Amino acid sequence: MENQFDVIVIGSGPGGYVAAIRAAQLGFKVACIEKRDTLGGTCLNVGCIPSKALLYSSECVAFAKKGAEQQGLFYTNVSFDFGKMLSRKENIVAGSVKGIESLFKKNNITIIYGAARFISPNELEVLGEKTVILKAKSFVIATGSESIPLPFLPFDENIVLSSTGALNLNKVPKKMVVVGAGVIGVEIASIYNRLGTEIIVVEMLDRICPAMDNAVGKALFQSLKNQGFVFHLSSRVSEAKINKQKVILKVETQNEVLNIEGDILLVAVGRSPYSESLELEKIGVKKTAKGFVEVDSQFRTNLPHIFAIGDLIEGPMLAHRASEEGIVVAEIIKGFKPHINYMAIPNVIYTQPEVAAVGFTEEEARAKGLDLLIGTCSFRANPRARCMGDTEGFIKIIGEKTSNRLIGLHIIGHNASELISEGVIALEKCLTLEDIAHICHAHPTLSEWVKEAALLALGRAINL
Ligand SMILES: Cc1cc2nc3c(=O)[nH]c(=O)nc-3n(C[C@H](O)[C@H](O)[C@H](O)COP(=O)(O)OP(=O)(O)OC[C@H]3O[C@@H](n4cnc5c(N)ncnc54)[C@H](O)[C@@H]3O)c2cc1C
């Protein structure tokens, strides 16, 4: 095997694989190194894809158990085969990771399976089936992140689970305690809640998914409570032990100390950047106090031929953000001057109802002292939502008063994950609320409520 490349990408997640493909498109000789047995990183193997596959299966169960009746459909004795749901998920994952392999072949990218570590600033040692030494002019590190355990209870992936273990259970647990009400916690809890698991969530903050706009956060909190979630907010797990295949937590709430027991503990308190095995300190690559690899605005580390992207550097830990950085970093290596507008990176929570957001929340905008135009339209009056019988949620549009520019779009409701694209385009293209109000939206659609929200913010709603 040849061992000299123009660009070596370490890690094949949504950051790394996209960087490798874009670099190959730009004419570079590229290798991508992956320590897992399959390509695709956290996202395809143990993150976005398996979680969304199980979320969809469980949504079907919830519909059969509840929503179907109002459509005149009666499922009697609804049952499901969890094993089949798991194998369906595995097939989706297997197909997705194979897809990356074919993309690599198509783009003439050399795949090397094994764990990479730097032995000098220009050389890597890869410990795979055989040990190989590789050299490159430029390196892109995209080694991602890993789940953070509780300090006093390591993951055993049997009773004390990270998200990876929670997406690979062999049976539906009776009672699941979730520590951390962030996106991963509420999504995975939603899967099992719909399949009949009792869910108890312990969260240190006084709200769930704190990055959300406050009004949206409150609506999601209420909705999940209505679905049966029990929340202990402003609460801290101070002790945890395992006894007879049960986990027992000591939880300090604001006014009492509780003992909470469950069959399974999902620890979803966040993820930390992962670069341990690379031995970056030996070649002098700097990290931030929180352990992220330090980069400049061009994703360059303090060694100018070594770049880092994705979960490994500071910023929102999202697959699509990592992929944008993958494209941009390859173009920077080529000498182009691309740019990412971080303000226009959407955020989605795949609960039911879904939540999606882009831009500033109302609280962030007010903290900046901006004068705002706000329009909030409930789906209760939206014709399409009424036809579907799914009217939960609303669209909240936020504009800046002086310029009239859109600065935030927040959606909670059916298909929010798809609807948010309109806000992303509008923000990216610096559209005003007037622009949005002038755009013709198909009727009946959920998306016409984006226009209606803009009209409402401008004081001339038609349908409300
Ligand atoms: C349960 C869950 C659900 C999620 N859902 C979503 C979602 O719906 N939408 C979304 O946008 N994001 C989601 N995310 C986050 C998303 O998965 C990450 O933001 C994304 O995968 C980061 O991409 P990355 O390329 O930076 O790193 P990763 O995807 O983590 O890939 C890093 C790769 O590097 C490899 N690697 C590490 N060290 C070495 C080494 N020394 N040598 C060789 N290879 C190495 C790893 O094996 C891994 O394959 C989810 C995450 C989880 C855990």
The ligand as an SDF file (V2000), in Angstrom:
LIG
                    3D

 53 58  0  0  0  0  0  0  0  0999 V2000
  -27.7980    9.0120   20.3520 C   0  0  0  0  0  0  0  0  0  0  0  0
  -27.3460   10.1610   19.4960 C   0  0  0  0  0  0  0  0  0  0  0  0
  -28.2360   10.7540   18.6340 C   0  0  0  0  0  0  0  0  0  0  0  0
  -27.8370   11.8130   17.8390 C   0  0  0  0  0  0  0  0  0  0  0  0
  -28.7520   12.3620   16.9910 N   0  0  0  0  0  0  0  0  0  0  0  0
  -28.3800   13.3960   16.2110 C   0  0  0  0  0  0  0  0  0  0  0  0
  -29.3020   13.9530   15.2770 C   0  0  0  0  0  0  0  0  0  0  0  0
  -30.4480   13.5290   15.1690 O   0  0  0  0  0  0  0  0  0  0  0  0
  -28.8710   14.9770   14.5020 N   0  0  0  0  0  0  0  0  0  0  0  0
  -27.5990   15.4920   14.6040 C   0  0  0  0  0  0  0  0  0  0  0  0
  -27.2770   16.4290   13.8890 O   0  0  0  0  0  0  0  0  0  0  0  0
  -26.7140   14.9740   15.4720 N   0  0  0  0  0  0  0  0  0  0  0  0
  -27.0620   13.9410   16.2680 C   0  0  0  0  0  0  0  0  0  0  0  0
  -26.1460   13.3840   17.1150 N   0  0  0  0  0  0  0  0  0  0  0  0
  -24.7860   13.9650   17.1710 C   0  0  0  0  0  0  0  0  0  0  0  0
  -23.9300   13.4650   16.0000 C   0  0  0  0  0  0  0  0  0  0  0  0
  -23.9110   12.0640   15.9840 O   0  0  0  0  0  0  0  0  0  0  0  0
  -22.5190   14.0140   16.1160 C   0  0  0  0  0  0  0  0  0  0  0  0
  -22.5710   15.4170   16.2480 O   0  0  0  0  0  0  0  0  0  0  0  0
  -21.6910   13.6610   14.8930 C   0  0  0  0  0  0  0  0  0  0  0  0
  -21.6100   12.2690   14.7140 O   0  0  0  0  0  0  0  0  0  0  0  0
  -20.2810   14.2480   15.0070 C   0  0  0  0  0  0  0  0  0  0  0  0
  -19.5820   13.9120   13.8630 O   0  0  0  0  0  0  0  0  0  0  0  0
  -17.9860   13.8200   13.8430 P   0  0  0  0  0  0  0  0  0  0  0  0
  -17.6270   13.4910   12.4430 O   0  0  0  0  0  0  0  0  0  0  0  0
  -17.4130   15.0240   14.4720 O   0  0  0  0  0  0  0  0  0  0  0  0
  -17.6190   12.6160   14.8210 O   0  0  0  0  0  0  0  0  0  0  0  0
  -18.1520   11.1230   14.9460 P   0  0  0  0  0  0  0  0  0  0  0  0
  -19.3970   10.9010   14.2150 O   0  0  0  0  0  0  0  0  0  0  0  0
  -18.1350   10.8320   16.4030 O   0  0  0  0  0  0  0  0  0  0  0  0
  -17.0380   10.2650   14.2240 O   0  0  0  0  0  0  0  0  0  0  0  0
  -15.7500   10.1510   14.7380 C   0  0  0  0  0  0  0  0  0  0  0  0
  -15.1320    8.8710   14.2210 C   0  0  0  0  0  0  0  0  0  0  0  0
  -13.7320    8.9080   14.4960 O   0  0  0  0  0  0  0  0  0  0  0  0
  -13.3080    7.5970   14.8280 C   0  0  0  0  0  0  0  0  0  0  0  0
  -12.0450    7.6870   15.5800 N   0  0  0  0  0  0  0  0  0  0  0  0
  -11.8550    8.1970   16.8290 C   0  0  0  0  0  0  0  0  0  0  0  0
  -10.5460    8.1340   17.1560 N   0  0  0  0  0  0  0  0  0  0  0  0
   -9.9060    7.5700   16.1140 C   0  0  0  0  0  0  0  0  0  0  0  0
   -8.5550    7.2380   15.8580 C   0  0  0  0  0  0  0  0  0  0  0  0
   -7.5750    7.4870   16.7380 N   0  0  0  0  0  0  0  0  0  0  0  0
   -8.2430    6.6510   14.6740 N   0  0  0  0  0  0  0  0  0  0  0  0
   -9.2170    6.3910   13.7530 C   0  0  0  0  0  0  0  0  0  0  0  0
  -10.5150    6.6950   13.9460 N   0  0  0  0  0  0  0  0  0  0  0  0
  -10.8510    7.2830   15.1080 C   0  0  0  0  0  0  0  0  0  0  0  0
  -14.4620    7.0560   15.6620 C   0  0  0  0  0  0  0  0  0  0  0  0
  -14.4400    5.6410   15.6880 O   0  0  0  0  0  0  0  0  0  0  0  0
  -15.6660    7.6210   14.9010 C   0  0  0  0  0  0  0  0  0  0  0  0
  -16.1460    6.7070   13.9520 O   0  0  0  0  0  0  0  0  0  0  0  0
  -26.5050   12.2990   17.9160 C   0  0  0  0  0  0  0  0  0  0  0  0
  -25.5890   11.6960   18.7780 C   0  0  0  0  0  0  0  0  0  0  0  0
  -25.9980   10.6420   19.5580 C   0  0  0  0  0  0  0  0  0  0  0  0
  -24.9980   10.0010   20.4770 C   0  0  0  0  0  0  0  0  0  0  0  0
  1  2  1  0
  2  3  1  0
  2 52  2  0
  3  4  2  0
  4  5  1  0
  4 50  1  0
  5  6  2  0
  6  7  1  0
  6 13  1  0
  7  8  2  0
  7  9  1  0
  9 10  1  0
 10 11  2  0
 10 12  1  0
 12 13  2  0
 13 14  1  0
 14 15  1  0
 14 50  1  0
 15 16  1  0
 16 17  1  0
 16 18  1  0
 18 19  1  0
 18 20  1  0
 20 21  1  0
 20 22  1  0
 22 23  1  0
 23 24  1  0
 24 25  2  0
 24 26  1  0
 24 27  1  0
 27 28  1  0
 28 29  2  0
 28 30  1  0
 28 31  1  0
 31 32  1  0
 32 33  1  0
 33 34  1  0
 33 48  1  0
 34 35  1  0
 35 36  1  0
 35 46  1  0
 36 37  1  0
 36 45  1  0
 37 38  2  0
 38 39  1  0
 39 40  1  0
 39 45  2  0
 40 41  1  0
 40 42  2  0
 42 43  1  0
 43 44  2  0
 44 45  1  0
 46 47  1  0
 46 48  1  0
 48 49  1  0
 50 51  2  0
 51 52  1  0
 52 53  1  0
M  END
$$$$
